[in-house]
Amino acid sequence: MLSYRHAFHAGNHADVLKHFVLMQVIAHATQKDKPFWYIDTHAGAGQYSLDAGYATQNAEYESGIAKLWNESDLPQPLLNYVGYIKSLNQPSSPKTAKLNMYPGSPLCAQALLRADDRMRLFELHPSDFDILCENFKGHQRTVKIDMSNGFAGIKAILPPPPRRAVILIDPPYEEKQDYQRVVEMIKDSLQRFATGTYIIWYPLLQRPEPHQMVEKLKQLGLKSWLNVNLTVQEPSIEGFGMYGSGLFIVNPPWTLPNTLNEVMPYLTEKLAVDDGASFEIDSHIS
C-alpha cells in the first residue's frame, strides 16, 4: 500500500515523542569514539512544510510541536530538541523563529551524526523517495537511500560494518500485518545483529494489535528493553482514531529511563488534550 503520507501528521504529538527520544538515543551513541550507522526503515520525505500542502489539512502540529514552541521552562532534553527545530526554521535567530517547517526522523538524526557516521534510509513511496533524495542532495558520501520497503531491505545491511547502529522502525501500520512484520523483523535482525539499538514506534488505538505487538516483543528473550507511551486524550466513544503513541526500544541507553522520568510528566501536561492524558514507562535494562 502506498497511500500513507506522513506530511499529513508532521509535527504531531507522536512526532514529538518519537523525535525527542530518537535524538536522545543518537546523542548517547555519539559519546563513544567509534562510528555507527543510523538506519531508518520507513524514512518518509525527510522534512515537511507546515504552512503549505498536506500538513495544513488537519494541522496536527498545532497539538504537537506548536505547544512547546514558546515554552520557557522546557527540561534540558526537550530544550535541545525544540532548539534544533527552531534552528531549522530561523537559522540566524532561533529566538524569533516562526514554525513553518518540521524535520522528519532522518533530519533529526543527521543533526547529531559525526563525519564518520553513516545513514541508510529506506522509503518505498516514489514521491516521498524523490523528496527525500532532494533533501539529502550533496550528502551521497554519507547517506544512502533505497526505494524499497525497509522490512525487507534491512536484511542485506545487518550487521553494519562498524558493528554499531541505531535503527528506527516506523511503519504506517495501515495494514494490520505490519504489527507482526515488526516482530518478525526484530527477531530476524537480532540474529544478524544482536547489539544494535532498535527503536519501534507504534500508535495507541482501540484495537488489540499494538498491545499484542509489544507483548510479543517482550517475549523475544531480550536482555534490555524499554517501553514508553504517551496518551494525550481519552479514547473516542466511537472507537476510532489514535489517542497516543509509544516507543519500544531494544538495547536502550542505560541513561534513558532517568531522562524519560524527568521529561514525560512535563510532556504529558503540555500535550494533553483532555483529562485522559497520561504516560507509562516500563523497562528492563541489564
C-alpha positions in Angstrom: 0.0 0.0 0.0 1.3 3.4 -0.9 -1.4 5.7 0.3 0.3 6.8 3.5 2.0 10.2 3.5 3.5 11.4 6.8 3.1 15.0 5.8 -0.5 14.9 7.0 0.8 14.2 10.5 4.1 16.1 10.6 4.9 17.6 14.0 2.0 16.0 15.9 2.3 14.6 19.4 3.6 11.3 18.1 6.4 13.0 16.2 7.3 15.0 19.3 7.7 11.8 21.4 9.5 9.9 18.6 12.0 12.5 17.6 12.8 13.7 21.1 13.6 10.1 22.2 15.4 9.4 18.9 17.7 12.4 19.4 18.4 11.2 23.0 19.4 7.8 21.8 21.6 9.1 19.0 23.3 11.6 21.3 24.2 8.7 23.6 25.6 6.7 20.7 27.9 9.6 19.8 29.6 9.5 23.2 31.8 6.6 22.1 34.6 7.5 19.6 33.7 4.5 17.3 31.4 5.4 14.3 27.9 4.0 13.9 25.1 3.8 11.4 21.7 5.3 11.6 19.2 3.1 9.8 15.6 4.2 9.0 13.3 1.5 7.6 10.4 3.9 6.7 12.1 7.3 6.3 9.4 9.4 4.7 10.3 12.7 2.9 12.9 14.0 5.4 11.2 17.3 6.1 7.7 18.8 5.8 6.2 22.2 5.2 3.7 23.1 7.8 2.2 26.2 6.0 1.5 24.5 2.7 0.3 21.2 1.3 -0.8 18.1 3.2 0.2 19.4 6.7 -2.3 22.2 6.5 -5.3 19.9 6.1 -5.5 18.8 9.8 -2.7 21.0 11.2 -1.8 18.2 13.6 1.4 20.1 14.5 -0.8 22.6 16.4 -1.4 19.8 19.0 2.2 18.7 19.0 5.4 20.8 18.4 3.5 24.1 18.5 2.5 23.5 22.1 6.2 23.5 23.1 7.3 26.3 20.8 7.1 29.3 23.1 7.6 27.5 26.5 10.4 29.0 28.6 10.6 26.1 31.2 11.4 23.2 28.9 13.5 20.4 30.6 17.0 20.4 29.1 16.5 17.3 26.9 13.3 18.8 25.4 15.1 22.2 25.0 17.7 20.6 22.8 15.1 19.0 20.6 12.9 22.2 20.3 16.1 24.3 19.8 17.1 22.2 16.9 13.8 22.6 15.1 13.9 26.4 15.8 17.4 26.5 14.2 15.9 24.9 11.0 13.1 27.4 10.9 15.2 30.5 11.6 18.9 29.6 11.4 20.1 33.2 12.1 17.9 33.8 15.1 16.2 30.8 16.7 14.6 33.1 19.4 12.4 34.7 16.7 11.8 31.5 14.7 8.4 31.1 13.2 7.2 27.5 13.0 6.7 26.7 9.3 8.8 23.5 8.7 9.2 20.3 10.6 12.0 17.7 10.2 11.4 14.0 9.7 13.5 11.4 11.5 16.4 11.4 9.0 17.0 15.1 9.5 16.7 14.8 13.3 19.3 12.1 13.2 21.6 13.9 10.8 21.8 16.8 13.2 23.8 14.7 15.6 25.8 12.4 13.3 29.6 12.9 13.0 31.9 12.8 10.0 32.5 9.1 10.2 28.9 8.1 10.9 26.6 6.9 8.1 22.9 6.8 7.3 20.9 4.2 5.4 17.4 5.2 4.6 14.6 3.2 3.1 11.4 4.7 1.6 9.0 2.9 -0.7 6.6 5.7 -1.7 8.0 7.1 -5.0 7.0 10.8 -4.3 8.5 10.8 -0.8 11.6 8.9 -2.1 12.2 11.7 -4.6 11.7 14.4 -2.0 14.0 12.5 0.4 16.7 12.3 -2.2 16.4 16.0 -2.9 16.6 16.8 0.8 19.9 14.9 1.1 21.4 16.1 -2.2 25.2 16.5 -1.8 25.4 14.0 1.1 25.8 10.9 -1.1 29.1 10.0 0.6 27.5 9.6 4.0 23.8 8.9 3.1 22.5 6.0 1.0 18.8 6.0 0.1 16.9 2.9 -1.2 13.5 3.0 -2.8 12.4 -0.2 -1.0 10.5 -1.4 2.0 12.8 -1.4 5.0 11.2 -4.6 6.4 13.0 -6.5 3.6 15.9 -4.1 2.8 17.3 -4.2 6.3 18.3 -7.8 6.0 21.1 -7.0 3.5 22.8 -4.4 5.7 22.9 -6.2 9.1 25.3 -6.3 10.7 26.6 -2.9 9.6 30.4 -2.6 9.1 31.1 -0.6 12.3 29.1 -3.2 14.4 27.2 -0.2 15.9 23.8 1.1 14.8 20.6 2.9 15.9 17.7 1.6 13.9 14.3 3.3 13.7 11.3 1.2 12.6 8.4 3.4 12.0 5.9 1.8 9.6 2.5 3.4 8.9 0.6 0.3 10.2 -2.1 0.9 7.5 -2.1 -2.9 7.2 -2.5 -4.7 10.4 0.0 -7.3 9.3 2.7 -4.6 9.9 2.5 -5.4 13.6 3.5 -9.0 13.1 6.1 -7.9 10.4 7.8 -5.7 13.1 8.0 -8.7 15.5 9.4 -11.0 12.8 11.9 -8.3 11.6 13.2 -7.7 15.1 13.6 -11.4 15.7 15.5 -11.8 12.4 17.5 -8.7 12.9 18.7 -9.7 16.4 20.0 -13.0 15.0 22.1 -10.9 12.5 23.0 -8.1 14.8 22.2 -8.6 18.5 23.8 -5.4 19.9 22.0 -2.8 17.8 19.6 -0.3 19.3 16.2 -0.8 17.7 13.5 1.9 18.2 10.0 0.8 17.3 7.3 3.4 17.1 3.6 2.3 17.4 0.2 4.0 17.6 -2.2 3.7 20.5 -5.5 2.6 19.1 -8.7 0.9 20.3 -7.6 -2.4 18.7 -5.6 -5.2 20.1 -2.6 -5.3 17.7 -0.4 -2.6 19.2 -0.6 -4.1 22.7 -0.1 -7.6 21.3 3.0 -6.5 19.4 4.6 -5.0 22.5 3.9 -8.2 24.5 5.4 -10.4 21.7 8.5 -8.2 21.6 8.9 -8.6 25.3 8.8 -12.4 24.8 11.8 -12.5 22.5 14.1 -13.0 25.4 15.7 -9.5 25.2 18.5 -8.6 27.6 17.5 -5.0 27.7 14.3 -3.1 26.6 12.3 0.0 27.4 8.7 0.8 26.6 7.3 4.3 26.9 3.9 5.6 25.7 2.1 8.8 25.8 -1.7 9.1 25.9 -2.9 12.6 25.0 -6.7 12.1 25.4 -9.4 9.8 26.3 -10.1 7.2 23.5 -13.1 8.3 21.5 -16.5 6.9 22.2 -16.8 5.8 18.5 -13.7 3.7 18.9 -11.7 5.4 16.1 -8.5 7.5 15.9 -5.1 7.5 17.5 -5.2 8.7 21.1 -1.5 8.4 21.8 1.7 6.6 20.7 4.6 4.7 22.1 8.1 3.5 21.5 9.5 0.1 22.3 13.3 0.2 22.4 15.6 -2.9 22.2 19.0 -2.3 23.8 18.2 1.3 25.0 20.8 3.6 26.5 21.1 3.0 30.3 20.5 6.7 30.9 17.2 6.8 29.1 14.8 5.8 31.9 16.0 8.7 34.1 15.7 11.1 31.2 12.1 10.0 30.5 11.2 10.2 34.2 12.3 13.8 34.0 10.6 14.7 30.8 7.4 12.7 30.4 5.4 14.4 33.2 6.1 17.8 31.6 5.4 16.5 28.0 2.1 14.9 29.1 0.9 18.1 30.8 1.8 20.2 27.7 0.4 17.9 25.1 -2.7 16.9 26.9 -6.0 17.3 25.0 -8.2 16.4 28.0 -8.0 14.8 31.5 -7.3 11.4 30.0 -3.7 12.3 29.3 -1.1 10.0 30.9 2.2 8.2 30.3 3.8 4.9 31.1 7.4 3.9 31.3 8.4 0.2 31.7 11.9 -1.2 31.3 14.3 -4.0 31.9 17.9 -2.9 31.5 20.8 -5.1 32.2 
